[in-house]
Amino acid sequence: MQHPNKLVIWLNQIRANFLVLAVLLVLIGVALAYKYLPENHSINWVDSLLIIFGTVMAHASVNLFNEYSDHLSGIDQHTKRTPFSGGSGMMKSGWIEPSSVLIAAISTLLIAGSIGIYFGITAHWTLFAIMLTGAFSIVFYTPLLTKLMLGELFSGLTLGTLVVLGTFISLTATPGQPINTLLPLEAIMVSIPPGILTALLLLLNQFPDSEADRLGGRKHLVITLGYKGAAYIYTAGVIATFVLILVLPLAGISSYWLYLGLLPLPVIFTATAKTLKFYNNMEKLIPALGANIVTVLLTDALLALAIFITLI
């Protein structure tokens, strides 16, 4: 195989095609912030772009730390890559040095942390708690969280719900603001479906990797519950996500425009049906992984759009 150029190598190494998730999560928070800003106030779009950049750096960092740890543990040597799982394979192919990946992982984490500190000072101190939770998840995802069946939970929390809430606080809060006034109920509730979807993204992508992960010492939900049990958990998560989107407008918590987030239901139905049917057949399960990723990204994008529409 022809040696790719450095740009292609690094884009693959940080899994650039997945980083759009970080952007969409921030946009949900921006939309909510715009909705709840006091009259005569406007969104600081420079700050919004800074949050996007910082979140993308954090997402890239966790990808880099994850791949570095998988290389050291030998998981890379046993993983069968798919278009949606199994890592980039850059170190396994010898196209990049592990030391370079570690340096990049630490550097992107420091960049994200610096931006988090800025908003912790200028907006509200609670952002330090969110930032530290995210940093803990990034650094200890592989060496600790994946061995305690907590990887899915922390991924959904830190690359889902907390991104939305952190963005909202960064754009609307003031340093001395009481904690109980930071977040409206709508912001809290709307942030939950993206968190579940991120957790489900990780959960389903672990199916093809589970045997390699087991050999590498991991103990996530797929390994612990088995393919069938994990398929049921995935299905329950899908149901919970879209039921919540359905209920929020009915409860008067959000606008009926939120139902735009239900448009991916046919796609996720395909993913769920294939998961329940082919949970132990990795070749036939691959289309479900693709449909799941489309659902996650499309739902997040539509939730952001739904909130922006209410501002028109």
C-alpha positions in Angstrom: 0.0 0.0 0.0 1.3 3.5 -0.9 2.4 5.5 2.1 -0.1 8.3 2.7 1.0 11.9 3.3 1.3 13.3 6.8 -2.0 15.2 6.6 -4.0 12.1 5.6 -2.2 10.2 8.4 -3.1 12.7 11.1 -6.7 13.1 9.9 -7.1 9.4 10.2 -5.2 9.3 13.5 -7.6 11.8 15.2 -10.6 10.2 13.4 -11.5 13.5 11.9 -14.7 12.2 10.3 -16.1 11.7 13.8 -15.2 15.2 15.1 -18.4 16.6 13.6 -20.2 15.2 16.6 -18.4 17.7 18.9 -19.5 20.6 16.6 -23.2 19.5 16.6 -23.2 19.2 20.4 -21.9 22.7 20.8 -24.5 24.0 18.3 -27.3 22.6 20.5 -25.8 24.5 23.5 -25.4 27.7 21.4 -29.1 27.5 20.2 -30.3 27.1 23.8 -28.1 29.9 25.0 -29.4 32.2 22.3 -33.0 31.4 23.3 -32.4 32.2 27.0 -30.2 35.3 26.7 -31.8 38.4 28.3 -33.2 41.0 26.0 -30.7 43.4 24.5 -28.0 40.7 24.8 -26.6 38.8 21.9 -24.4 35.7 21.5 -20.7 36.3 21.4 -19.9 34.4 18.2 -16.1 34.5 18.9 -16.7 32.7 22.1 -19.0 30.2 20.3 -16.2 29.5 17.8 -13.7 29.1 20.7 -16.0 26.6 22.4 -16.3 24.6 19.1 -12.5 24.6 18.7 -12.0 23.6 22.3 -14.5 20.8 22.2 -13.1 19.5 18.9 -9.6 19.5 20.5 -11.0 17.5 23.5 -12.7 15.0 21.2 -9.4 14.6 19.2 -7.5 14.2 22.4 -9.7 11.3 23.7 -9.4 9.6 20.3 -5.6 10.0 20.4 -5.3 8.7 24.0 -7.6 5.8 23.1 -5.5 4.8 20.1 -2.3 5.2 22.0 -3.6 3.0 24.8 -4.9 0.4 22.4 -1.5 0.2 20.7 0.3 -0.2 24.0 -2.1 -2.9 25.3 -1.9 -4.9 22.1 -5.6 -4.4 21.3 -4.6 -3.0 17.9 -3.0 -6.2 17.0 -6.2 -8.2 17.4 -8.8 -5.6 16.2 -10.5 -6.2 12.9 -11.2 -2.7 11.6 -14.5 -1.7 10.0 -15.5 1.6 8.4 -17.0 2.6 11.8 -14.9 0.9 14.4 -11.5 -0.5 15.2 -9.5 2.7 15.3 -7.4 4.2 12.5 -4.7 1.6 12.2 -2.0 4.2 11.7 0.3 3.0 14.3 -0.3 -0.6 13.5 0.7 0.1 9.9 3.9 1.8 11.1 2.9 5.1 9.5 3.2 7.1 12.7 5.2 6.8 15.9 3.4 6.1 19.2 5.4 8.9 20.9 4.1 11.4 18.4 0.5 10.3 19.1 1.0 10.7 22.8 2.5 14.2 22.3 -0.5 15.1 20.2 -2.9 13.7 22.7 -1.4 15.7 25.5 -1.2 18.9 23.4 -4.8 18.8 22.3 -5.9 18.1 25.9 -3.9 21.2 27.1 -5.4 23.3 24.4 -8.9 22.2 25.3 -8.1 22.7 29.0 -6.8 26.3 28.4 -10.0 27.2 26.7 -12.0 25.6 29.6 -10.0 27.6 32.1 -10.8 30.8 30.2 -14.5 30.2 30.4 -14.3 29.1 34.0 -12.9 32.5 34.8 -15.0 34.7 32.6 -18.3 32.8 32.8 -18.7 30.6 35.9 -16.6 28.4 38.1 -18.9 25.3 37.6 -17.2 25.0 34.2 -14.0 23.9 36.1 -16.0 20.9 37.4 -17.2 20.1 33.9 -13.7 20.5 32.5 -12.1 18.3 35.1 -14.8 15.6 34.5 -14.0 15.7 30.8 -10.2 15.6 31.4 -10.7 12.6 33.7 -12.7 10.8 31.1 -10.2 11.6 28.4 -7.1 10.4 30.3 -8.6 7.5 32.1 -11.1 6.2 29.6 -8.9 3.2 28.5 -6.8 2.5 31.6 -9.7 2.7 34.0 -13.2 3.4 32.8 -13.4 0.7 30.2 -12.3 -1.9 32.8 -15.2 -0.8 35.2 -18.0 -0.8 32.7 -18.1 3.0 33.0 -16.8 3.9 29.5 -20.2 4.2 27.9 -21.6 6.3 30.8 -18.7 8.8 30.9 -18.6 9.1 27.1 -22.3 9.9 27.0 -21.9 12.4 29.8 -18.7 14.2 28.7 -19.1 14.0 24.9 -22.8 14.6 25.0 -24.8 16.1 27.9 -22.0 18.1 29.5 -20.9 19.6 26.1 -24.4 21.0 25.7 -24.7 22.3 29.3 -21.1 23.6 29.3 -21.7 25.6 26.1 -24.9 27.1 27.6 -23.2 28.1 30.8 -20.2 29.5 28.9 -22.3 31.8 26.8 -24.9 32.9 29.4 -23.5 32.8 32.9 -21.7 35.5 34.9 -19.1 34.7 37.5 -21.1 35.4 40.6 -24.4 33.9 39.4 -26.1 31.4 41.8 -25.9 27.8 40.7 -29.6 27.3 40.8 -30.1 29.9 38.2 -27.5 28.7 35.7 -29.6 26.2 33.7 -33.3 26.3 32.7 -35.2 23.0 32.7 -35.3 22.9 28.9 -31.5 23.1 28.6 -31.1 20.2 31.1 -33.7 18.0 29.5 -32.7 18.7 25.9 -29.1 17.8 26.8 -30.1 14.2 27.8 -30.9 12.7 24.4 -27.5 13.7 22.9 -25.8 12.1 25.9 -27.7 8.9 25.5 -27.0 8.9 21.7 -23.2 9.3 22.3 -23.2 6.4 24.7 -25.1 4.3 22.2 -22.6 5.2 19.5 -19.8 3.8 21.6 -21.8 0.8 22.7 -22.7 -0.4 19.3 -19.2 0.3 17.9 -17.8 -2.0 20.6 -19.5 -5.1 19.2 -16.9 -5.8 16.4 -14.1 -4.9 18.9 -15.2 -6.9 21.9 -13.0 -9.9 21.5 -9.9 -7.8 21.0 -11.0 -5.6 23.9 -11.3 -8.6 26.1 -7.8 -9.8 25.3 -6.6 -6.3 26.1 -8.1 -6.3 29.5 -11.2 -4.2 28.9 -14.5 -5.0 30.6 -17.2 -2.9 28.9 -20.9 -3.7 28.6 -20.6 -5.8 25.5 -18.0 -8.1 27.2 -19.9 -8.2 30.5 -23.5 -8.7 29.1 -22.6 -10.5 25.9 -23.8 -9.5 22.5 -27.5 -10.3 23.1 -27.6 -8.5 26.5 -25.8 -5.4 25.0 -28.2 -5.5 22.1 -31.1 -5.2 24.5 -29.4 -2.3 26.3 -28.9 -0.6 23.0 -32.5 -1.0 22.1 -33.6 0.4 25.5 -31.4 3.4 25.0 -32.8 4.1 21.6 -36.4 3.9 23.0 -35.5 6.2 25.9 -33.9 8.8 23.6 -36.9 9.2 21.3 -39.5 8.8 23.9 -37.9 11.7 25.8 -37.9 13.8 22.6 -41.6 13.0 22.2 -42.5 13.9 25.7 -40.7 17.2 26.2 -43.1 19.3 24.0 -46.1 17.4 25.4 -44.9 18.4 28.9 -44.5 22.0 27.8 -40.8 21.9 28.4 -39.8 22.5 24.8 -41.3 23.6 21.5 -43.1 21.2 19.2 -40.3 22.0 16.7 -38.3 19.5 18.8 -40.1 16.8 16.9 -37.7 17.4 14.0 -35.5 15.2 16.1 -37.8 12.3 15.4 -37.1 12.4 11.7 -34.2 9.9 11.9 -36.6 7.2 13.4 -36.7 5.1 10.2 -32.9 5.0 10.2 -32.6 4.1 13.9 -35.3 1.5 13.4 -33.1 -0.2 10.8 -30.1 0.0 13.1 -32.1 -1.5 16.0 -33.7 -4.2 14.0 -30.3 -5.3 12.6 -28.7 -5.2 16.0 -31.4 -7.4 17.6 -31.2 -9.8 14.7 -27.5 -9.9 13.9 -25.9 -9.1 17.3 -23.5 -12.1 17.0 -22.8 -11.7 13.2 -20.3 -8.9 12.9 -20.3 -8.9 9.1 -24.1 -8.4 8.9 -24.0 -6.0 11.8 -21.8 -3.4 10.0 -24.8 -1.6 8.3 -26.3 -1.1 11.8 -23.2 0.7 12.9 -23.4 3.0 9.9 -27.2 3.6 10.5 -26.5 4.3 14.1 -23.8 6.9 13.4 -26.1 8.7 10.9 -28.9 8.7 13.5 -26.7 10.2 16.2 -25.3 13.0 13.9 -28.7 13.7 12.3 -30.6 13.8 15.5 -28.1 16.2 17.2 -28.2 18.5 14.1 -32.0 18.5 14.0 -32.3 19.2 17.7 -30.1 22.3 17.2 -32.1 23.3 14.2 -35.4 22.9 16.1 -34.2 25.3 18.8 -32.9 27.8 16.4 -36.2 27.8 14.5 -38.1 28.8 17.6 -36.0 32.0 17.6 -37.1 33.2 14.2 
